[in-house]
Amino acid sequence: MVITFLVGGAVAAGTYLFARKKRASTGQSVAAAAVTGVGSGVATAIVATFFWPILVLGGAAAGGYYYARHKSMKALPAGRDG
């Protein structure tokens, strides 16, 4: 949920600054920032909702595969005392 606010806020801020740079009025800049900020926040929430389980399970599977392939690695040599 925090990620949606961060992404939405960043997009809204970028839109506002871009609109002000293009000499849009303050009202137009705020309206454009609000629309793009909310839209990107909603899109981020939808993507995160559907893809988080895939990313978590995929990460667990990739970690298990890596561990299975490299579990016979040798230990590091003894360190120097000094």
Sequence and secondary structure as in RCSB ss.txt:
>XXXX:A:sequence
MVITFLVGGAVAAGTYLFARKKRASTGQSVAAAAVTGVGSGVATAIVATFFWPILVLGGAAAGGYYYARHKSMKA
LPAGRDG
>XXXX:A:secstr
 HHHHHHHHHHHHHHHHHHHHTT  HHHHHHHHHHHHHHHHHHHHHHHHHHHHHHHHHHHHHHHHHHHHHTT   
       
